């Protein structure tokens, strides 16, 4: 496998086709892909932290990591995302997983679980901005690399 560049539109198209429970994202700081035999096998989309309380200007978040199931692709994406963020001057990179996900790819890339999120997964639906939540609403685990 090789790390290859990819733009947000292409990465989002891959997420649309392969991600189990999330949709594409509206924006990003950068995206990376891993390819094998000239075919994209996985993508990572990295952007500002979703939580404004974590958005300190020095932290980025892996908003989507998605593969077609190719062995070790996730670990390679997480490691590459950190190398790129670090090279750009960021001091930490975070992501979240559902509790039902093991996190082997993150541990393999040198990340550490820093605990459960302070609240269970919440939706974006509010009386002033009605929305239909299509993503899983459950407790998440926060992962970090610095």
N, C-alpha and C positions, 0 to 999 in steps of 0.2 A: 504494500500500500504506500501511497505517496500523498503528502499534503499538497493540495491544489487550491488556487484562488477561486472564489465564487462570489457573485454579487447577490444582493438581498433578494431580488426577484427570483433568481434561480434557486436560492436556498429556501425561500418560502414555497416555491413549487414542489421541492422535495419534501418539505414538512407537510404540505397539503396531501401529498400522496402516501407518506409513510408514518406520520406520527400517530400514536395510539389514542391520544386524548387531548391534544392541543391543536389550535389553528395557527396559521402564519402570524407573524408579528408586523406591526405597522412601520417600525424603524429599527435601526441598529447602528452601532459604532463600526462594527466590522463583522464579516462572516468568513469562515474557513470550511474547507471540505477535505475529505479523504477520498481518494480514487484508487481503483484497482482495474487493470485492463481497460484504461481510458473510460471508465464508467464511475460516476459519483456513487459512493457507497454510504456516505454520511455527511452531515453538515452540523456546524455549531453556529448559532447566531448570538452575538454578544452585543449588549447595549447597556444603557444606564439602568441602575437598579429600579425595579418597579416601585419599591417602597421609597417614598421621598425622604424618609428619615435616615435611610442608608446612603442616599445620594450625596456624598460629601465631596465629589469631584476627583477622588482618588480610587474609587471602587467601581468596578463594572460587574455586570451579572450575565451569566450564560442563560439567556432567555429561552433558547431551544437547543437541544442536542438530540439529533435524530439520525438513525441509521437504518439500513435495510436488513440488519441482523449480521452483517459481516463481523467476524471475530476480531476483537481488539479495536474496532473502529471508534467506539465511544471513548476509550482511554486515550487514544491518539488525538481525538478532537479536544478533549478536556486539557491535555498537556499542551497542545498547540495553542489553544485559546489563551492559556496562562502565559506562555512564552511571548505571544504577540502583545497582550495587555501590558506585561512587564516592560517590554521593549518600548512601548509608548509612554511609559512613565507612571502607570497605575500601580498602586501598592497592594491591592487585593482584588480577588475575583471570587464571586459567590454564585451559588445556584441552589435550587431547591429540588427535592425529590419527594415522592409520596412515600409514606412509611412502608408500604408494601414492596417498594423497590429496594434491592439489596445494597446498592452503592459500590459494588466491586470495581466498576470502571473508574469511579472517582478515586477510590483508595489506590488503585493501580496507577493513577496519574499523580499521586502525591497529595491529594486533597484530604481534608479531615472534616468529620461531622462535628459541628459545633452545637448541636442539640435540636430540639423541636422548636418550631416557630411559636411565638408567644400566643397566637390564636389559631384556632382551626381555620382551614381554608375558608375564605369568605368570598362571596360573590360581589359583583360590581353593581348589582341592582339596588337602587335607592328610589324613594318616592319622587325625588326631583329629577332623576335620570333613570327611568325604567329600562332594564336590560334583561335579556334571557341568558342565564348562565349555562354554558354548554360544557364547561370543564369540571373535573372532579373537585368537590368541596370537602376536603378532609385535611387532617393534620399533616403538615409537611416537615421534612428534615432539612435543615440549613447546612450547606457545605461551604467550605472556604479554603482558599489557598493564598498564602502571602509570602 
